[in-house]
Amino acid sequence: MQILSTSLEDYLSKIPEERQEPFKKLFDAINDNLPKGFEETSNYGMIGWVVPLETYPAGYHCTPNTPLPFINLASQKNFIALYHMGLYSRPELLDWFVAEYPKHSKKKLDMGKSCVRFKKPEDIPFDLIAELSQKMTAKDWIDIYESQYKK
């Protein structure tokens, strides 16, 4: 379910009221902890953070002339989704996250390749997501992207 928006406030106004506060809290956990070099944006019907073209002019190979995506948040039909490309592309980060998750949540981890799904807002491990957000710089992400995706 894509929500077309121009800002976080616009996005929040279009999601169910009961999700607005936890979504904003999750946004803040990421935004307040990401290293410098990422830029907030609205893309792919989600709120996200990218490496801007000013930093990485080559951009995203799938959509030329667009910034390199890194993290996205979405309010889907049945859950809030966190898409973190570092989890998908850096096995040691994924292993760390999977090992840490049970220390922060009583719920079983519901995860795809880069998507972590939170069906109940009260089960979101905000502190863990804040810590995850600190683990990769824009330069780290560019280096991984170029070594794995841009061959």
Secondary structure, 3 states (H helix, E strand, C coil): CCCCCCCHHHHHHCCCHHHHHHHHHHHHHHHCCCCCCCEEEEECCEEEEEECCCCCCCCCCCCCCCCEEEEEEEECCCCEEEEEHHHHHCHHHHHHHHHHHHHHCCCCCCECCCEEEECCHHHCCHHHHHHHHCCCCHHHHHHHHHHHCCC
